[in-house]
Amino acid sequence: MRVLLQRVREASVRVGGEVRGEIGPGLLVLLGIEGEDSAEDAVWLAGKIVRMRIFADDEGKFNLSCADLGGAILVVSQFTLHASTRKGNRPSFAQAARPEHAEPLYRFFLETLSVELGRPVARGEFGADMQVSLVNDGPVTIWMDSKQRE
């Protein structure tokens, strides 16, 4: 599993012009799932995201997590995070999981993230054409991959 984590002042996702999820200060999580991913990957990433200290304390240092601040989380599924651009100019998405594998894992990730955070998380709609709006805060953008646990 891969995530692009963005600290935001606000973010929302629309499907067909209708708001499906929106948050104030917190994290926008763009989530990509590949065929080899499992529930163990989801559990690891969810815990890491909730505890990631990328919010400033009173001294301006990154010492606080989203959970510490009572921040919100918006998750948007994004298979394009597994794009391969090695050959040619058209990306290949062969590494991205098929929907029958990815959707249940996406739902499990949402449930796990909600438990870790201690409250529901906002979300987009799996497999839909979505429009995401955000006000990036900082900007602070972090890339994480459950297969490369750095």
Beta strands, then each sheet from edge to edge (+ up, - down):
strand 1: 2-15
strand 2: 18-23
strand 3: 26-32
strand 4: 53-56
strand 5: 62-65
strand 6: 72-77
strand 7: 122-123
strand 8: 130-145
sheet 1: 2+ 1- 3+ 6+ 7+
sheet 2: 2+ 1- 8+
sheet 3: 4+ 5-
end
